[in-house]
Amino acid sequence: VNPDALYAALVDLHRGLDDDQSALAEARLTLLLAEALGDVERVRRLVAEARAIFDKPREAGDARPEEER
Amino acid sequence: MPFELEWVSLYTFQCRRLARFRHGRVLFLGDAAHQVSPFGARGGNSGIQDSDNLAWKLALVIAGKAPASLLDSYESERGFAADENILHSTRSTEFISPKGKARRRLRDAVLSLAADHGFARAMVNSGRLSVPCILPAEGLQTPDAEPWPGGVPPGAALPDAPLRAAGGRDCWLLGAVGGRFAVLLFEPEAAAEARLADTLRHHPVGADIVVLRSMAPATGDAWLHDHARLAEQRLALQPGCACLMRPDQHVAARWRAVDAKAILAALDRAAGRTGPPNIEAAA
C-alpha cells in the first residue's frame, strides 16, 4: 500500500464538503468499510483501537465494559 | 420525501428487570418482572410467554408431582428471555432515538445508505418483531445425543404445520400438543409405540403420544396425517424418530429412535424431578 496515496484517498472524502457534510460522509464511509471487512469481531477490535486514546487502560484480566468499572 | 407533522408527543419508557423473578412463594411475571420499550411487541408477548412457562410448572408442583425447585427454572428460563428482549429493545431504542450528535449521524448514515445497500437496509431497526426465544439446550432440556442437522433443537418453540386427523378432519400440529407433556412420534414401529405407551402409563407426570405419518395408513385412527409433509420438513423428522414436547410447546428433547428409557429420563428432567445427569453424578 502506498501510504501517501491511501491518505490522499481518505482526504478526498472531504473535498468540497462543509463540516456537517464531511461528518456524515465519514459515518457513511465507516459503515461501508465495516461492511467490506465483513467481520464483527475485527470491527470490535478496531473500534477499541480507535477509542483507546480516550479509554483508561484496563487492568490485566479485566474484561468488563468501561461503564461497569 | 417531504412530510408534515400532524401530532407530536413525548413518552418515556424503561428497559429493566428484577434480578430475581422468584422470591420463595412469590413469583413475578410480565411487566411486574421486566419492562421493555414498545418496539417489537415484546411486552405483551413476553408476559404471555412467562405465564406459558410458569403455569404447567406451578400445576406440577401443586399436584406434588415435581419439587418446588422446578419453579427456579421459571426464573432462569424467563430471565434469559427477558435479557434477550431487553437487548433487542435497547438496540431498537438506540436506533430510533440516538443519544448525541455523533450517534444520530451514524444512524442517519445508515438511512442514507439504505436505498442502495442491502447491508444498511438490514441495519434499519425500528423494532425487531418479537419471536419466541430459544431456551438454552440444558437445564430442563436434554441436548441432542446424535447430530440432527436442521429442524427444531431442544429449547426452541415448536413451529406449526397443517395436519389431517383420521376421518379427514383438518387440524394443526400446535393444536395436537400442548397443555401436557407429549411425545411426538414420526412413522413409529408399532411395537416401539406400544412399549412406550406402556411405560408412560406408569409415570406420575405422564405424556400424551402423538403419532405423525406422511402416508395415511388404511387402519387405526390414533395418528395424524402430515399430508403436506411440512411437519416432517420443519422439524427435520426421519422415520422412527421421537420428540419430547413440554406443555408450553417448547421441544425438551429429540431422538433418532424411540428409546423408552431415554424418553423417561428426559421427561423426569424436563419436569424438574431430576437434574441433568452430570449434576446428579456430582451430588
Interface residues (C-beta under 8 A of the other chain):
Chain A: A23 L24 A27 R28 T30 L31 L32 E35
Chain B: A102 R105 L106 D108 A109 V110 S112 L113 H117 F119 A120 M123
